[in-house]
């Protein structure tokens, strides 16, 4: 059976669906993190304030099946530095796909939409971070051409900062 999927930019009216998808798609990591570190990640996932801030500073692309959001990715424009992302980098945050719809290329398509939009908005670099336990996402990024620039420790696990030059 062919999945009929719609890709679009999200807006604030999608808040509850984005929050639910974040919780659902990242809940699998509760088994690979210590209880303390899972609590830290889960509190971020459940925080309305954190999600609202991320939505407001990002362009969010979603994948829908009928009216359900089953995939999402946040693209933060340059000029929003963090402890790990430079001021002149745009960066991807929070790629998530509903566990029932993985393996259909949704994460790849959402990443491609983010890259296309970053190029259209004249971004020069796009960065992201991913972990040793996020195998599917890491594979997508490496196939596209992102390169590891730094290893960090976060939530008791190895994470890497990846960068792609868009020139």
Protein Blocks (a to p, Z undefined) as FASTA:
>chain_A
ZZddddddddfklmmmmmmmmmmmmmmmmmmpcfklmmmmmmmmmmmklmmmmmmmpccd
dddehjbcfbdcddddehiacfklcfklccdehiacdfklgonlmmmmmmmmmmmmmmmn
opabdcddddfklmmlmmmmmmnopacfbdcdeehiacddddddfZZ
